[in-house]
Amino acid sequence: MTRHARNCTAGAVYTYHEKKKDAAASGYGTNAQRVGKDSVKDFDCCCLSLQPCRNPVITKDGYLFDKEAILEYILTKKREYARKLKEYEKQKRKEEEQSQERTANEELKKLQNFLKGEKIVASSGPSTTDGESVSNMRNGKDKALPSFWIPSKTPGVKEVTLGKPDKTIYCPVSGKPLKAKDLIPIKFTLVRDPDDERSLIVKQARYMCPITHDVLGNNVPCAAIRTTGDVVTTECVEKLIKKDWINPLDNSKLTPSDIIPLQRGGTGYASVNDSLEGKHERPVLQA
């Protein structure tokens, strides 16, 4: 155990710092560490590729994706469904063949039993046991004592029964049903600074609200206008758009369903993000 400070040798308090040092030295317990700002994606980054979007689209729930990445995801899920469906249909055909084979075997067994009974009835005289087999596998004991070295007769071998695959494609973030036709294209308004000649990806202030010209960022709640695809701040929606429900950019009429709040990026502060803690589970020290 970690030694206490010079003036705290008699204290019974096991500090958090001492607990962390002991956990790291012992190799037991769960490691938990707060995720920093650099580990969280920006507001304009795709939820799949974690890179700035070239062709941004959003879902009905406000999750941002790059069009190429999300369409590739949907196509991959469709190919996976087609593969699982083929395996399921193959299994169904195999089960039908096995069922037909069992029915034929049962009919054949009934016929053999009938012919055997007829032969016994037709036979006359006392039965002899001269030709009787002395094998220990007679009278069906070969079925009760299977060969353990044959994989098909191993008791632990069981065929996996496949269920019918689900055709629905779900959003990789929200888990809700997702269709390609439901993706809404949006556009970000660039910050025009003639004195700044740096590349767009290097700039911290890349985009702004086209109405108020406020710079967009992870700490600024944003929303997208469904009709035009423009990304504005939530403050602009509350103070300007909701007054008469008219889009200031083209004077078109809007409805509450045309405003889609964007899911915010990461800032490193608990008040913005839901989960900012990474955990690594290790063996538990048994008493």
Secondary structure, 3 states (H helix, E strand, C coil): CCCCCHHHCCCCCCCHHHHHHHHHHHCCCCEEEECCHHHCCCCCECCCCCCECCCEEECCCCCEEEHHHHHHHHHHHHHHHHHHHHHHHHHHHHHHHHHHHHHHHHHHHHHHHHHHHHHHHHCCCCCCCCCCCCCCCCCCHHHHCCCCCCHHHCCCCCCCCCCCCCCCCECCCCCCECCHHHCEECECEECCCCCCCCCCCCCCCCEECCCCCCECCCCCCEEEECCCCEEEEHHHHHHHHHHHCECCCCCCECCHHHEEECCCCCCCCCCCCCCCEEEECCCCCCC
